[in-house]
Structures are given as C-alpha cells and as structure tokens.
C-alpha cells in the first residue's frame, strides 16, 4: 500500500461507495500508512457522509476540522443535530 501512495501531495482523496467512509475496505490501512496529524473534512451530504467520517475519526482519536464552507446538507436540521452530537462526543 505505501508504495502505491504519492507522498508529493499533502492530501489524499478517498472515494467511498456509500455515505460512510469507514465502509471503505482500505481506509484503516490508508490511515495507518499516512498517519495524519489532522484531517480536513468536507463534502456532502453533511448529515450523512461528513458526520460518519467525523464519528470514525473521533473513535480513532484523529484530530479533524470541519470545513463548514465546503459542507452541504440535504437536510440542514439533521446536519445541525449531527454537529451537536459531534460536539458532545468531543466533550465541548
């Protein structure tokens, strides 16, 4: 896996088959190899894929930042609820 990654760039984009990036079979391996200090999260829909990514990063104790200007929700109310849940998980 390490040999196939291009470390000349400082970003890794990972396509996922659904809304939860943790369902990608290689995600754990990619995170082990690149050992990110911080992850920038963006995408859509916020209440599904971004929230799922954030929950997994919290479980794996990986720091992240939500790029609010690059996140869109199909259901803004659910996205606000998801952000509240993430804050509780982080014990804000």
Secondary structure, 3 states (H helix, E strand, C coil): CHHHCCCCCCCCCCCCCCCCHHHCCCHHHHHHHHCCCEEEEEEECHHHHHHHHHHHHHHCCCEEEEEEEEEECCCHHHHHHHHHHHHHHHCC
